Amino acid sequence: MDPTPAKPVAGNPLSDTLVAAPVRWWRSWWRSLSPTRQDRFAALAPVAAVMMFLAAIVVAFWYLRVEEVEREQEALRRDVEYAQQRVRLRLLERQEQLMRVARDIANQEMNKGDFARRSEALITQYPELQSITWIDEQQRIRASHSAPTVHSEQLRIVGEKLRPGDTAKTFALVQDLQQPVYAQSPSVPGEPTPLLQLQVPLNSTGGFGGVVLGEYSVDSLLRYGTPTEVLARYAVTMLDGSGRLLAGTALPERAASNAWRWWRDRANEYEVPVSPVGSGLVLRAQAYRTSLGFVGNSLFWLVGTLSVMTAWLLLATWRHTRRRLRAQEALVAETNFRRAMENSVLTGMRALDLEGRITYVNAAFCQMTGWSESDLVGQLPPYSYWPSNEYDSLRLKLRDELSGKTIVGGFQVRVQRKNGSQFDARLYVSPLIDAHGQHTGWMSSMTDITEPNRIREQLSASHERFTIVLEALDASVSVAPLGSAELLFANKLYRQWFGSQTDGHLQLVAQAGVLPARHTDSMDDEDGLMGLPTDPLTSARSENAEIFLPELGKWLEVRSRYLSWVDGRLAQMVIATDITPRRLAQEQAARQAEHAQSISRLITMGEMASSVAHELNQPLTAISNYCSGMISRSQSGQLSQEMLLTALQKTAHQAQRAGQIIQRIRAFVKRSEPNRTLAQVADMVGEAVELADIELRRHNVRLTYRVAERLPPVMADTILIEQVLVNLMKNGAESIENSQRPGHQRSVDLSVLPREIDGQQVVEFTVQDTGKGLPPEVLDRLFEAFFTTKSEGMGMGLNLCRSIVESHHGRMRAENLYNGSDVIGCRFTFWLPLAAPVDATTLTTPRTIA
């Protein structure tokens, strides 16, 4: 539909231009739309007009309702403020009367009897005044008069003091301000309604003399202070500062289930604080609702219903038109989608009638065979894509296909392309049924399986190569499932060692100490899979163990790993490698190392032979002198029994000293098996110092050593550690001798202290000399075997020392000591782990040997 343009006003060019321009724009825009969009706008225009009409009606009713609410709110505000003024005037009158009473008391113009009569008159005349009390400056009640309606718990007893609470706090406030103060009496659950209190100070010539306490009934104040016309028109209540109801009856709460009801109920309420009490007493009025609002107006509902019905009918017509258009579009889209799907699939589709004639082929079938659709449709067997050498077999398969003898998994055929090349394909056949349920032919789907066949052949060849490799391994490989005695795989070496049963696999698993591959039934609740790794099987670490099998006479290194077998079961693979030659070589190397250590000690003692001979010469000479002296004295007859006993004791002491020296040397050079025990560090250091001190004194070198007290023992071989210390101290003495240091610079320091290295508590041994140090090129090769800086050395001392320390799970290092650019000595350091933690209060005691 094309809208008719409006006619311009004749004789007015400006009017013609203003009207014609929008019309031209509208016509141009309308013609630019497609017919479908024109139909959509034409159907939506009446609906939009009806909705705009309904919106105008709603706005009109809304405006009338807003006007009504505003008028009600304004009237409510005026009435509440008028009632507040009446209540305020009434409170001010009572306040003035109480101030007169307070003034008379302060001027001593009223005694207790006059106070009682005046109070009774006021309480009788004004029903909102419930109690008047005279309280002196000590907060003690001197006189009080209450109305009969006052509850017994709220009565003031003459002679008592004010109870702690808000009344006492207000009393202190009045005393500070010297002004009347209003307050609410404290509210306690289960007790009567609290009263409104007014405390007026007694200002005498001598200062503050107490207060006159007046208590009001809030309910009576509301009843007699509020105008009757306001009480009749509204629900008037009085609230305290926290919104708690003190007097009156409030309207029940209306359920504000939505925003509209909340807006409707909020407009009929108004509240204002009562002066002079302030925000502690609030007067609130709620208007009784009399109008139903425009939502309850029948005219509104009539107009709204007609508008909704009109809009619904127009929408129904528009939807019906749209449904027909969508059906046409869906049919076209479905046809295009079916054609696109047929052209995009990689599977060739071919349809045959009951006589075997080709009635349909898709683009994939043509692309696979190289023949066009016009070449194939209508052909009868033999088809052009059949290889000439397979006509007979393909005819038999086509006969089975047309007779309904289909195979669920399809069948494999050879297909010849137009260029003469061939490929393997798999055909799947299903019957074609028309709309009337009649069988009209067969639909075949053809898939090129040349690549899958090639991959299958490669996998088969790969599996064969993999099997050959496993069979040729020099390690035993076996796989068994957990919880079963079945052997899933075993290579040639496993079968040679253990046969074709799982006994060897289970024996390897059990002796290696890994998770058993099979568990027996038991009555307990233990899980058979307890102890499995929590990591994924692909990332679980293998477990290694070295075991000895007496029946084979071999040492085997066993590695275990969990894996998921091809059928999904959890299995355990065990690889056992023959390490018998390696174990024999390790044992031989250990024996050779032990022999080298003994030889090193013998060499050390050989180098120290002259020092040892000198050390033994002293006690032997002393023994000889004592014996010669006793012989000469005995021959001269001058030897008494007491002198003989003294000489024999000294001779025995010198012999014992010589024996200790020989015993210590024999223990040092004696070859023995390594024996690591809990050893005391101080004892080891003492033995090493005794042995090295002989050599150091020969070189005129002073030895100073420091050992920390209360050191826990270490797990070590004492002879080996003594050998390390003796070698280091002897090397330091030789370095000092070669450097020709003066006497005051010839010293070797040994210190043994606790340390913490990389979070581990250790004992650190430090040997420091004052020699010429080590050249940089020597530091890099210092601990290598057969490397030495001595012309007669073997190069085994420091290498053995490092091997001994590392065998005790320790570390050794060497460094030069500098004074500026000059080398003033060398420091050797090694540490051993403690067998127990170090006491924090460890002390060191320096000991010096010159």
Disulfide bonds with the S-S distance in Angstrom:
none
